[in-house]
Amino acid sequence: MQTNFTPEQLADPGIARANQILRSCVHCGFCTATCPTYQVLGDELDSPRGRIYLIKDMLEAGRPADEKTVKHIDRCLSCLACMTTCPSGVHYMHLVDHARAHIEKTYRRPPWPGRSRTSG
């Protein structure tokens, strides 16, 4: 996968590692066959490949996590079954861990589960 991080972003070791992981993904889709969340929900954004796109967009833009990204990252079970079928050896576990750390730093969760930040 092509990435577009700035030299300043790549000076951060976490972003540099995420960049390496993102660049190893070839979007083959083998991961979707072993991802239980994708198998149940059928939403591309709930597959490792879809989450990789969301993570890439969030990190490259240097923006805080948004509700959509958080929803799909939170749905990952971290079972890492996707890694067993990835022919490119994508270290998804490190990428999703980095994304979760970014989420915790930049996203304010609703005061109680099941309620969106925008509901009244």
GUTI-704355 format. One record per residue: residue in one letter; x, y, z of N, C-alpha, C in turn. Coordinates in steps of 0.02 Angstrom, whole numbers, plus 50000, padded with zeros to 5 digits. Example, Ala and Ser with C-alpha at 12.3 -4.5 7.8 and 13.67 -1.06 7.14 Angstrom:
2
a506604971650390506154977550390506604983550390/s506424988850354506844994750357506455000250394/
# end
This chain:
120
m500434994250000500005000050000500455006150000/q500275011049960500645017349958500425021650018/t500915024850048500765029350104501035036350088/n500775041250125500975048250112501115051850178/f501515048950220501705052250282502235057450268/t502215062850305502725068050298503365065850334/p503935068750317504545067150354504475068650429/e504105073850446503995075450516503605069950551/q503095067250518502705061750547503145055550555/l503565054150506503985048250508504535048650561/a504645054650588505125055350643504865052150707/d504215051250711503905047750768503985040250757/p504305036650803504425029450794503785025450784/g503245027350818502605023850810502325024650740/i502365030650714502125031850646502575028350596/a503225028450608503695025050562503535017650559/r503395014650616503225007450618502555006250583/a502065010550596501415009950562501505010450486/n501935014950465502075015850393502345009350363/q502825006150398503104999850373502554994550366/i502124994150416501584989050415501094990550359/l500884996850353500414998750300500694997150231/r501334998550222501644997550156501704990050138/s501664985750188501714978550173501044975550150/c500494979050161499834976550142499734977350066/v499514971850034499394972149961498644971749945/h498224972249994497494972349986497214966149952/c497514960449964497294954349931496614951849957/g496454953450019495814951450047495804944550079/f496374941150082496384934550114496174935050187/c496324940650218496164941650289495404941450302/t495014943350253494284943550263493994936550275/a494324931450248494074924650255494134922050326/t494584924750365494694922250433494484927150487/c494224933050468494024938050517493304936750540/p493214934950603492534933450627492064939450624/t492304945350637491874951250635491614952350564/y492064951850516491854952750446491374947250425/q491514941050446491084935450428490374936450454/v490304939150514489634940150543489294946450515/l489664951950511489354958350492489364959750417/g489854956950381489904957850309490064964950286/d490314969050331490494975950315491244976250304/e491454978750246492164979150229492554982950283/l492254988050313492604991850365492684987850429/d492344982150435492434977750492492884971850474/s493264972650422493784967650404494454970750419/p494974966750425495644969550436495834974450379/r495674972550318495834976850261495474983650267/g494844983550286494474989850294494744993950352/r494914990650406495194994250464495864997250447/i496254993750407496904996350385496815002950347/y496315003150304496165009450268495975014950316/l495545013450365495335018450414495935021050455/i496355016450476496945018250516497415022550475/k497545020450413497985024250368497725031350360/d497085032050347496795038750337496865043050399/m496725040150457496755043850520497475046050535/l497945041450528498635043050546498965047750495/e498855046650431499155051050380498895058150387/a498255058850401497965065550408498165068750473/g498435064750519498635067350584498035070050623/r497465067050611496855069550642496645065250701/p496235068050745495955064050799495505058650770/a495415053350808494955048050788494245050750786/d493855048250739493145050150736492715044150756/e492075045450764491615040250788491595034150742/k491605035250677491595029750628492205025250636/t492785028350638493405024450645493415020650710/v493225023950764493225020650830492765014650830/k492175015350800491685009850798491995003650766/h492325004550709492584998750673493214995950706/i493635000150735494224997650771494004993950834/d493514996750869493264993450930492954986650916/r492694985650857492384979250840492904973750827/c493534975550818494054970450808494134966550872/l494104959950867494164955550925494894954450946/s495354956650906496074955450917496234947950922/c495854944050886495994936850885496604935250841/l496754939950795497324939550749497304933750701/a496704931050690496624925750640496824928350571/c496734934850560496924937750495497664936950481/m498064937050533498784936550523498994929550500/t498594924550516498774917750496498674916550421/t498254920650389498134919750317498454925050273/c498784929850303499074935250264499714933150229/p499704932850162500314930750127500864936050129/s500694942150147501184947650148501494948550217/g501254944950266501534945450334501394952150368/v500804955050354500624961450385500554960550460/h500914964550498500894964250571500294968350596/y499694965750582499074969150598499024970650673/m499274966150715499214967150787499554973650809/h500134975150782500484981250801500114987450774/l499834986850714499484992450685498844994050723/v498464988950740497834990150777497994992550848/d498534990150878498724992750945498905000150941/h499265002050888499445009150879498815013350869/a498355010750829497725014350818497335015150883/r497305009950923496945010350987497275015451034/a497915015751034498255020751076498095027751051/h498085028650986497905035150957497185037050974/i496745032150971496045033350989495985035551061/e496325032251105496275033951176496555040951191/k497045043151150497325049851159496885055251129/t496525053651075496205058951037495435058751035/y495135053551060494405052751054494085052851123/r493575056851131493195056951193492605052351186/r492615047051224492075042151221491445044851255/p490855042351233490245044651265490235042551338/p489835046051379489835044751451489595037751470/w489205034451428489005027651442488945023851377/p489065017351379489055013251318488385013551283/g488405013051216487805012751176487515019551160/r487825024751182487575031451169488095035151127/s487865038051072488355041651030488515048351062/r489065051251040489285057651066488795063151047/t488405062050994487965067350969487245066550992/s487065060951024486365060151046486215064851103/g485605066851106485405071551157485115068251214/
# end
